[in-house]
């Protein structure tokens, strides 16, 4: 991504699409991956996706969780319990958003172990669009895009939309 694209993704008040030089061919359906970590920024991205993209799109809401337990730490959760907890958290977080919408779009919840950047890249490999929220950091809100969004925007593998977080109703 160039400096203008990076600036737009970082400071824009509206969603910004970053389109790589090679774009997959258009087909009759739309598969969308939305990165979701439970933050207000992720809620903004999910709501935007579900209200602005085609109603017949299949939306995969993807949440990464830390993989593996810490050796020697008896309080460290097992990989199975980490996956189960991540799935429950994702389902509980997404349900109220879906209840707001009529008709309800087709949404599939996906949890995967690992670094969020790699999990989202892998999940979006065959998708038409990847949507992520921009993350503000208080006083530094206008300086930082967020490490996950920044990594995905600077090295897009497909069309990527960055949705800015709005304080208040979206």
C-alpha positions in Angstrom: 0.0 0.0 0.0 1.3 3.5 -0.8 1.4 6.4 1.5 -2.0 7.8 0.3 -3.7 4.5 0.8 -2.2 4.1 4.3 -3.3 7.7 5.1 -6.9 7.1 4.0 -7.1 3.8 5.9 -5.8 5.4 9.0 -7.7 8.7 9.0 -10.9 8.2 7.0 -14.3 8.7 8.5 -15.8 6.3 6.0 -14.8 2.7 5.1 -11.8 2.4 2.9 -11.3 -0.4 0.4 -7.8 -1.5 -0.4 -7.7 -3.4 -3.7 -4.5 -5.4 -4.6 -3.2 -5.3 -8.2 -4.6 -8.8 -8.9 -8.2 -9.2 -8.0 -10.1 -12.5 -8.0 -12.7 -13.0 -10.8 -16.3 -11.9 -10.1 -18.8 -14.7 -9.6 -22.5 -15.0 -8.7 -22.1 -15.0 -4.9 -20.2 -13.0 -2.4 -18.1 -14.6 0.4 -17.1 -12.1 3.1 -14.8 -12.6 6.0 -15.1 -10.2 9.0 -12.4 -10.1 11.6 -14.0 -10.1 15.1 -12.2 -9.7 18.5 -15.1 -8.4 20.5 -14.0 -4.8 20.5 -16.2 -1.9 19.7 -14.2 -1.6 16.4 -15.1 -5.2 15.5 -18.8 -4.5 16.2 -18.6 -1.5 13.9 -17.1 -3.6 11.1 -19.6 -6.4 11.6 -22.6 -4.0 11.6 -21.3 -2.2 8.5 -20.8 -5.5 6.7 -24.2 -6.8 7.5 -26.0 -3.6 6.6 -24.1 -2.5 3.5 -23.0 -5.6 1.6 -25.3 -7.7 -0.5 -28.0 -9.4 1.5 -27.2 -12.7 -0.2 -23.6 -12.6 0.8 -22.3 -15.3 3.0 -20.5 -13.7 5.9 -17.9 -15.6 7.9 -17.2 -13.9 11.3 -13.8 -15.0 12.3 -12.2 -14.8 15.7 -8.6 -15.9 16.5 -7.7 -17.2 19.9 -4.3 -18.0 21.4 -3.2 -21.4 20.6 -1.6 -23.9 22.9 -1.2 -24.0 26.6 1.8 -22.8 28.5 4.0 -25.7 29.5 4.3 -26.0 33.3 1.4 -23.6 34.0 -1.4 -25.7 35.6 -3.8 -22.8 35.2 -3.2 -22.6 31.4 -6.3 -23.7 29.6 -6.2 -26.6 27.2 -6.4 -26.0 23.5 -9.9 -27.6 23.5 -11.2 -25.4 26.3 -9.7 -22.3 24.6 -11.5 -23.1 21.4 -14.8 -23.8 23.2 -14.5 -20.5 25.2 -13.7 -18.5 22.0 -16.7 -20.1 20.2 -19.0 -19.2 23.1 -17.7 -15.7 23.3 -18.1 -15.2 19.6 -21.7 -16.6 19.5 -22.7 -14.4 22.5 -21.2 -11.3 21.0 -22.7 -11.7 17.5 -26.2 -12.8 18.5 -27.4 -9.3 19.5 -26.1 -7.8 16.3 -28.0 -10.4 14.2 -31.2 -9.8 16.3 -31.1 -6.1 15.1 -31.5 -7.2 11.5 -34.4 -8.3 9.5 -34.1 -10.4 7.4 -31.2 -12.1 9.1 -28.2 -12.5 6.8 -26.4 -15.8 6.3 -23.6 -15.8 9.0 -21.2 -18.5 9.9 -19.0 -18.2 13.0 -15.5 -19.4 12.8 -12.9 -19.7 15.6 -9.3 -20.6 14.8 -6.1 -20.7 16.9 -3.2 -18.5 16.1 -2.1 -14.9 15.4 -5.1 -12.9 14.2 -3.2 -11.6 11.1 -2.5 -15.1 9.9 -5.9 -16.5 10.9 -7.7 -13.8 8.9 -5.3 -14.1 5.9 -6.0 -17.9 5.8 -9.8 -17.4 6.3 -9.9 -14.8 3.6 -7.8 -16.8 1.1 -10.9 -17.9 -0.9 -13.2 -15.0 0.1 -14.1 -12.1 -2.1 -13.7 -9.5 0.6 -12.1 -9.2 4.0 -13.5 -6.6 6.4 -11.7 -5.4 9.5 -12.3 -2.5 12.0 -9.8 0.2 12.6 -8.7 0.4 16.2 -8.3 3.6 18.1 -5.9 3.9 21.0 -7.2 6.9 23.0 -4.9 9.9 22.4 -3.1 7.9 19.7 -6.3 7.1 17.9 -5.3 9.0 14.8 -1.8 7.7 14.7 -2.5 3.9 14.9 -4.6 1.9 12.6 -4.2 -1.2 14.7 -1.6 -3.9 14.2 -3.9 -6.4 12.7 -5.7 -4.0 10.3 -2.3 -2.4 9.4 -0.7 -5.7 8.6 -3.7 -6.8 6.4 -3.9 -3.5 4.6 -0.2 -3.2 4.0 0.0 -6.7 2.5 -3.5 -7.4 1.1 -4.1 -10.8 -0.4 -7.5 -9.7 -1.7 -9.9 -6.8 -1.5 -9.8 -5.5 2.1 -12.2 -3.0 3.7 -11.2 -1.0 6.8 -14.3 0.3 8.7 -13.6 3.1 11.1 -15.0 2.9 14.5 -17.6 5.6 15.3 -18.3 6.5 18.9 -22.0 6.3 19.4 -24.6 4.7 17.1 -23.3 3.3 13.9 
